[in-house]
Amino acid sequence: MSSINDIFGSLVFNDRVMRERLPKDTYKALKKTRENGKSLDKSIANVVASAMKDWAVEKGATHFTHWFQPMTGYTAEKHDSFISPLGDGSVILEFSGKELVKGESDASSFPSGGLRATFEARGYTAWDPTAYAFIKDRTLCIPTVFCSYSGDALDKKTPLLRSNEVLNRQALRILRLFGDTTTTRVTATVGAEQEYFIVDKELYDKRRDLIFCGRTLFGAKPPKSQDMEAHYYGAIKPRISAFMKELDEELWKLGILAKTEHNEVAPSQHELAPIYTSTNLATDHNQLMMEMMRTVARRHGLECLLHEKPFAGVNGSGKHNNWALSTNEGVNLLEPGDSPIENAQFMLFLVAVIKAVDEYQDILRVSVSSPGNDHRLGANEAPPAIISMSLGDELAEILESIESGKAYAQKEKEDMRIGVHVLPRFARDTTDRNRTSPFAFTGNKFEFRSVGSSASISTPNVVLNTIVAKELSEFADILEAADDFTHALNELIIKTIKEHKRIIFNGNNYSQEWVKEAESRGLLNLKTSVDAFPYFIKKKNIDLFTSFGVYTEAEMHSRYEIYIENYVKTINIEALAMLDMINKQIVPAVSSYINELCSTASAKCEILSYESCLLEKELAGELSEKNVALHKKSCDISSQLTTLNKLDDMMSKAKYIRDTLVPTMEEARKIADSMESRVSEKYWPFPTYSDLLFSV
């Protein structure tokens, strides 16, 4: 077996490969683009393309593709071979700078939210030289942006790159004020912890809801679920271990820094965490990670579920977005140091994030909104729909002392005392972690815990980058104009704490007391995606993104339309799948079982006493009533879908789904799940939760 050093990045056209294969001048120009955001000279494209093609062919690649991230939330690729015909019937392998830099894609079938007319099909992909090309399935994949004929962003990557530039400019302004003249670039860095479920493929294939919706629409709670909390960090089962081993190797080949893997709380649930890297690369890597999870799982006779809530009544899956700011010299700007209160630069960046989260809690909530995440946010394993942030006791006390003007007594780290003398001593952290907070400071980064497991991390990071850049810009304006920098800095920090401390909450975010307190503080509680979506196009948010050039107003309205359309389509598919399962599987199966009960009761009454058949009669009567009730609910769902289709605009449809259709679907599920626990296993038409969660 090859060592990790041999395979890591072996399928990536990374810095090491470029340094070996490119002429020095070309390599330096490309490196300058990657590190400092400088424009790339088009003249070097042919040189890069030739080296890239030769390397890819040596690795077994026969095709190339512009790999992009449209508004579907997935990735897209159209493959072209390297071959070019010669006049004698043979071929040569070619790949030009023009093919590297620009591609033309049919944009007509990708979501655009009205940015282009239906008949306008042309779209462009353009090489992103700040992201590494890689090989997947014998194809050279070139990370690209995706835009319309008129230049509007139709993808997730373009706004992210724009937000990175905005954040860099404003952060550098702050660093210069503190006398830093050597840093040339500030980058947002991210490590996205990915949660997921693994189930047996054979059982998955028998569940139409999993196939069509990615989650179970029916399912009674099994006798045992996560009650004993025995799965969390438990011994990894052999089939899962084999899957994880191959997944690690496939990810390492692609240069993805897969680091930590373990069992999560729910049975069959797991987590994979990478080492953090630049936001752009982290976003690319997370998309590849989700794809590889599905691909590798199927090789092992398994299926990977990335839905936020595949199983009702057990924990759902999130994606914890660990966000920090780093300079090109390796300094983490969110590192408090030994004495946070004496680190004025850290404090300024900290209060900038506090102000950003408070002022733009609405857009942060929108950035994690989806039909799948509606099942998760607010449940006891996930942060609530209310956006707040936790700083931990030590930082909270420091901010309080700054605001009040009282001296802060620096806490010394104490040795951890466990009561066993033979154990080595180690220092206890000065503050605990808050796992219930949507946005928690965890030592030298912020963990945005509300992101859904199936989501692209691009949009949450676009929002984080932009709102923090906005506050840094305001701070820089004030401090650059100040006569006394130190005095102005102190006043600015104190003022920001006073005006925005309402967003800080270090307690239990799961409690009902917090819901009431948050309301009294004036914090938003946007319980569903439909509640949240309209905030995306509030004037203050449009002004924010357009003023920094991260989105145009048209791009924001297009995304708003796409969000709502996706919500409507998702629930519509779920409703149709539910009807299919009720009418073709559950009702016929229960009817067959009722027939058996009636036949048994009749035979018992004829041969034995009347009392001997009461059990079957009562059970048949109970199930018959419930089956009729389920059938009626299916008729209600069908009627509501008809009404839904007659509504004119998407927001009206979304509200009708939220207020009418979803409650009816929940009622239908409740009836079906109650029958599952009463129907013979022989008759129930698809695998149960017990089968799915405990079979691997």
N, C-alpha and C positions, 0 to 999 in steps of 0.2 A: 504494500500500500504506500502511496506517495505521502510525504510529510505535508503538514499544513503549509509550511513555507513554500513548498513546490507548487501546491495547487492554488494558494491564495492569489487572487487577481489574475490567474492564468488566462482567463477569457476576457480580459479588460485591456483596452488600448490606453493604459494609464501613463503616469509621468515617467516611470522607469522605462517602459517600452518606447515612449516618444523620445526620451533622451538617447536611447540606443539607436533608433532608426531614423530620426530626423536630422537634417543638417543643423549645425549649431545655431545659425541665425534664425532658422525657422522655429526651432525648439524654443529659443529665447522669446521670440515674438508671441508664440502660443502661450508660453508660461506667463508672460506679462499680462496677456488677456485674462488668463485664469485667475491670477493673483490680484491684479489691480483693476480689473474691469475695463481695460483699455480696448478700443476698437481693433478688430483684427484686419490686417492688410489682406485684401482679397487675392493679392498676387501669390500668397503662400498656399492657397487652397489646393492647387494641383499637386504640390509637393506632399502635403499632408494626406491627400486622397490616395496618392500612389503608395505611400508607406503603409497607410491603413489597410489598403486592399491586399498588398503583399503579405502583411502580417495575418490578416484574416484568412486568406487562402491557405497559408501554411498551417493554420489551425483547423482546416477542414471546411471553411465557409464557402458556399457556392453562390449565395445571394446577399443582397444588402437591403436595408429598409430604413426609412425615416420613422423612428419610434416616438410617438407623441401621446399626449394625455388630453383627449377631448373632454367635453363637459359631461360625458357619460359616467365619469368616475373610474373608468377602466383605461387601459392603454389601447393604442391602435397601431397597426403596421401593415404596409403593402410591400410585398417582396418582389424585387427585381434581381435577375441573375447578373453576374459579372460578364457573361459571354457577349461577344460582339462578332458578327459573321465576317469572314474573309471571302474573297471572290472565288477561291478554289474549293469551297464547301467546308472548310475548317473554321475554327473560331479562335479568338484570342480573349483573354480576360482583361477588361478595362473598367476603370472607375475614375471619373474626372472630378476636378475641383468643383465644377458646376453641379454635378450630381451630389457632391458632398454638401455644398452650401445651401442649395435650394431644391425642393421637391414640389410637385404639383399634385394635390389630392382632391378627389371629388368631395366637396364639403356638403353636398345636398342632403346626405342622410345622417349627418351629425347634428346634435342639438345646437341651435343658434339663438333661441329665444327671440326671434324676429330680427336679428342683425342682418339677415339677407333674405331676399325673396326666394320662394321655393324653386323658381326656375333658374336662379343664379347658383351654379354648381361649383364654380372654381374656388379652390382654397390653396393656400401655400403652407409648406413646412420649411422651416429655416433652421440650420444647424446651430445648436447651443454648444459653443466651444468650451464652456465652463463645466460641462458634464462629460464624463468619459464614455466613449463608444465601447460596445461589448458584443460578445458573440453568444447567441442563443439559438438552438435548433439549426445549426449550420448557417446561420444568418448574421451578418454584421449589422448590429442595431445602432443607429446614430441618433442620440437624443436630440429632439427638435422641438421648436415651438410650432404652433398651428394657428394660422390667421385666415381671415376672409379675403376676398379680392380687394376690399376697401381698406384692409389693414386692421380690422377689429380682431381682438383676441378671441379665439374660439376654444381655448384650452385652459388648463390649470397652470401650466408652466410660465407662460408669459407674464401674468400678474405677479407671480412669485419672484421672477427675476427683477421686475420693476420695483417691487417692495424691498428687495435686498439692496438695490442701489439707493433708494430713498433712505433706508435705515443707515447705511454706510455713511452717506453724506452728513446726516444730522449727528450721528455718534462722533464722527471726526471733529465736528465743530466743538462739541463738549470736551473732547480730549485735548484739543489745542488750548482751550481755556485753562486747563490744568497743567499746561506746560509740556505736554507730550507732542514733540515735533517729529518723532521717528515713525510712529504708526502710520501706515498708508492705507489700511483697509480694516474695517470692522465687519464681521460676519455673524449672522445669526446661526447658531448651531442647534441641532435637534437630534435626539435619540427617541425613536418611537417604539415603545413597548407594545407588542402585538399579541392580543389574546385571541383564542380560537378554540373550536371544538373539533374533535375527531370521532367519527362514527364509522361503523362497518359499511362498506360500499354496497354489499348485497342487501342490507336492510334499508339503506338510503334509497336504493332503486325502487323499493316497494312503497315509498312515501311520496305521493304526488305533490304534497305541500312543500316538502324539502326540495324537490326537483324544480318546481315552478317559482317558489317564493323564498327559498333559502331558510325558512323557519317552519316549525310545526304549527298548523292552524288548529289542530286537535291534539289532545293528550292528557290523560288523567295522571295526577302525581303518583309516582311509584311509592312502594312502602318505605324505601330509603332513598334519599337524594343526597343533599350535602349536609344533612342534619348532624352527623357525627364529626364533620370537619376533618375527615380522615384523608381526603384526597389531596388537600393543599400541601405542597412540598413533599408529597408521599413518594415512595419508590416508583420509578417510571416502569410501566409494563413493557414486556419484550417487544411487542409489535410497535408500540409508540417509540420505544428506544431506537429500533431499527429505522423507523421513519425519520426521527430527529437526526440520526447520524447521517443519513443520506441528504437530508435537507441542509444540514450544516455544510456538507461538502459542496453541494450545488451553489449555495449562497456564497461560500468562500471563493469559489471559482470566479464569481461575478464581482468579487471585491467588496461584498457586503459584510460588514463587521458583526456578524451574528455572535453573540457573546454568552448570554444567559438563557437557559431553558428550564422549565419546571412545570409540575402539575399545578393547576389553579384550583380555586375553591370547589367549583361544581364538578361532579363526575364527568369524565371525558373532556374536560376543559384544560387548556394548557396555555403557556405564555412563552414568547421568544423576544428577547431584548437585545438590540444592537448597541455597540459603542456609538456615541453621538458623532456626527459629522456635519458639514455645511448643510443648510436647509435644503438647498437645491438637490444635492446628492442624496440626502436623507429621504426626500420625497420620491425621487427615482427609485431608490433602493426599497422603500416600503411597497411601492407598486410591484416591483419584481418579487419581493418577499411573498406577497399575497398570491401572486401567480405560481410561484414555485411551491408554496404550501399545497395548493390544489393539485399541481402536476405530480409531485412526489408522493402525495397521499394515495393517489390512484394507482401508482406503481405497486403499492403495498396492500391493495385491496381495501383501501380506506377512502373516506371522503372528508375534506376539510370544510367546516362551516364557519363562515366569517360574519354571518348576520349578527346584529347586536343582541338579539334575544331569540335564539333558536328554540328554546324550551321554556314554556311558562312555568313559573314557580321555582326556577333555579336561576342562579346568577347568569347575567348576560355578559357580553364581551365588549371591552372598551379598547382604546388605543391611547396610552398615556404619552402625551407629547411633551417631552422634556426639552425646554427652550432656554438657551443662554446666549450671551454675547461674547465673542472672542475677537481679539486683534490678530493681525497677521504675525505678530511677535509672540503669540501664544498666551496672552494675558486674558483671563476670564474676567470680564467687567462686572460680573455678578458674584465674584468671590469676596466675601466680607473681610477676609484677613483675620489676624489674631484679635483685633480690636475694631469691630465694625463702627463703633461710635466715633473713632478717630479717623476713619477712612471716608473722607468727605466725598470723594469721587464715587465710591460705591453707594453712599447714601443718596447722592443725586440720581444715579441710575435707578436705584430702588424706588424712590418716590415718583420717578417718571413712570415706572411700570404701574405703581399704585394708582396714580392719576389716570393713566390710560385705561386700566381695567374698570375703574369707577365710571369714567365719562362714556366709555364705549362698551359697557356690559351688554347692551342690546345686540351689537354687531358680533360680539364674541359668541353670544347665544345662537345667533343665526348661523354662525360658521360651523356649528356642530349639530344643526337641525336636519333631521331626516325621518322618514317614516319608521325606519328600524330603531333609531335612537329614541323615538318617542316611547318605546316599550321599556327603555332602560333608565333614562334620566329620571331621578326621583325615587327609584327603587332602592332597597337597602344595600345593594352592592355597588351603587353608582352615585356620583354626585347628584345633587338635586338640580332642577331646572334653573334655580336661582344662582346667578353668578356672584361669587364672592371669592376672597383670597385669604389664605392662611399664611402667616409669617413665622409662626412659632413664638413661644413665650419670650425668648431672649430679645428678638428683634422688636416684638410688640412693646416690650418694656423700654427699649432704647428709643423708639419713636415717641413713646409717652413722655420720657424724660426730656427729649428735645423740645417737644411741644410745650411742656410745662416750664422749661428752663431749669429744672432741678438736675442736680448731678446724678450721673448713673454710676452705680457701683459695678465695675466689671466682674463678671462671674468667672471664677477659676474652674477649669474642668476637674471633676472629681474622678477618682478611680472607681470603677464598677466593683461593687462588693456583692458577691454571689453567695458567700458563706462556705466556700470550699477552698482551703488554703493552698491546695496543690495546683489550682487553676492559675494560669498567668493573669496578671493584672492588665487592664486596659482602661483608657479614659472614656468616661461616659459623655455623650454629646450634651451640650448645654440645653438642648430643647428636643422634644419628641416630634415625630412625623404625624401629620394629620391626613389620614387616608380618606376622609369623608369630604374634603374640600375640593371644589372644582378646579381651583387654581392655587397650588400650594408651593411655597418656597421650600426647597429641599437641600439647603446647604450652599449651593453655588449655581442654582438654576431654578426655573419655575416649571412645575409639572401641571400641565393642562390636562386634567383627567376626564374631561367630558367628551372627548372625540370618540366617535363610534368606530367599532372594529373594522367595518367594511369600507370606511371613508378614506378618500385621499387626504393626506395631511396638508396638502397645498393650501386650501382655503383658510383653515385656522391659522397657519403661519403667515399668510398674506395679511390677515387681520392683525395678528400680533406685531409683525414688523411695522405695519403702517401706523397703528395707534401709538406705539412707543416712539416711532420717528416723529410723529406730530408733537408729542410732549417734549421731546428733546429739542425740537426746532423752537418751540416756545421758550424753553429754558435758555437756549443759546441766545435768542433775541434779547432776553432780559439781561443776561450776564455780560454779553458783548457790549451792551450800552451802559453798563454800570461803571461809576467812578471808583467805587470801592468793591472789588470783586468778592473779598471774603465776607464783608457785611451783606452784600446782595445775595450771596450763596446761602448764608445762614437764614436770612429772611425768607428766601424762596423755599427752602426745605421745610421750615416751620409752617409757612402758609399752606403748602401743599398737603402736609400731614393733617392740619386742622380741617381743610376743606374736603378731604377725600378719605378720611379714616373710616367712614361708614362702610366701605367695601371690605374692611378687614374683619374677619371672624375666625377665631382659633378654636371654637368649640365644635360640638357635634352637629354637622350639617344635616344629618338624617332626622333630627328631632322636629316635632311639630312646633316646639317653642321657637325654634329658629325661623320657621316660616312666618310666624307672627311678628317676631322681632325684625326680620328682613323687611316686612311690609311697613313697619313703623319707621324704619330707616329710609324708606323710599326706594328700595331696590326692586327691580323687576322680577316677576315670577311668570315667565312665559312657558306655560305647561306643555304646549304642543308646538310642533313645527308650524302649524297654520297660524298660531298666535305670533310666532317669531318672525316669519318671512317678511311681513310688511315693513319691519324695522330696517331691512336691508336698503330700502329706497327712501328712508326718511331724509329730509333735506340736509341735516347735519352730517349724515354718513355719506351722502353723495358729495357734499362739499369737501369732506375729508379726503376721499379717494381721488376725486378729480383734481383737487388742488395739488396733490403730489404726483399726479400722472400714473397712478397705479391702475385705475379703471377710468374709462370714459363714462359719461352718464349713460350713453347707449349700452355699453357693456354691462353696467350695473342693472339696468332694466332688463336686459336679456337674461342675466343670471337669475333675477327674481322670477321671471317667467319660467325658466327651466326648473327652478326649485319647486314651484307649485305644480308644474306639469308632471314632474317626476313623482311627487306625492300622490297626485290623482291616479297616475298610471299604476303605481305600485299597489295601492289599495284596491284598485279595480281588478288587477290580476289576482290579488289575494281573495277577493270576493268571488271571482269566477272559479278559482281553484276550490274554494270552500263549497260552492254549489256542486261542483263536479264530484267531490268526495262525499257529500251528503247524499246526493241523488243516485250516484252509481255504486257507492260502496257501503256507506253506513246504514242508510234506510233499508236496502235489500238484505244486508247481513243481519240486522236486528230482526227483520221480518222472518228470515229463515230460522233464526233461533226461537222466535215466538212460536212458529209452526211446530218446531220440535217440542217445545214446552207443552203446547196444546195436545199434541199427539200422545206425549207421555202422560199428561193429566187424564186424557180420555181412557187410555189403557189401564191406568191405575184405578179409576172410578169403576170401570167395568169388571176388573178382576178383584180389586181390594175394596176398601171402604171409601166413602166420600171424603172423609178427613184426610186420607192418604194423598189426595191430589191437590190439596189446598195450596201447598208451596208453589207448584208449577202454575196454578191458576193465578195466584196473587202476583207472581213474578211476571207472568205473561201480560196480565192487566197493566201492571206498572210500566213495563217496557212499551206496551202498545200505546199508552197515553203519551209517553215521552217521544216515541217515534212519530206520532201524529204532530206533537208540538214542534219537533225538529223539522218535519216537512213544512209546517206552516211558516216557520222562520225562514226556511229556504225560499218559500214563495215571497216573503217580505223582502228578502235580500234581492231577489230577481226583480221585484217591482221597484225597489229603490234604485237599482242599477238603470232601469228604464228611465226613471225620473232624472237620475244623474246625467244621462246622455242628452237630455233635453235642455239642461241648463246652458246658458250662453257663454259665460266666461269661466276661466279656470279657478279663480278665487272663490266664486260662488260654489263651484263643484267641490273644492277643498273643504269649505266650511260645511257643506251638506254631508260630506264623508265623515268629517270629525264629529258632527252633532247627531247624525242620523244613522248612517250606514255602519260605522265602526261599533256603536253600541248594540246594534242588531246582530252583528257578527259575533260580538262577545257573548250575547245571550244564546245564540245558536251553539257556540262552543261549549258553554256551560251545560247545556242539555246533553250534547253528544258525550262530553267527558263523564257525566254522571251515568250514562248508559254503559260506557266502556267498563266501568267497575262492576257492572251487573251481568254483562254478557259473557258467555263461555269463550275462553281463549281460542277455541277451535273456530268460532264464527267471526271474531273481530277481524276486520278486513285488512289491517296493516299493522306493522310492528309498533309496539307500545314504547313508552318512555323507559320502562324497565329493560326492554330489548336494546334500545338505541344507546342508552347511557352506560350500560354495564356489559356490553358484548365484546368490547375490544380488549 
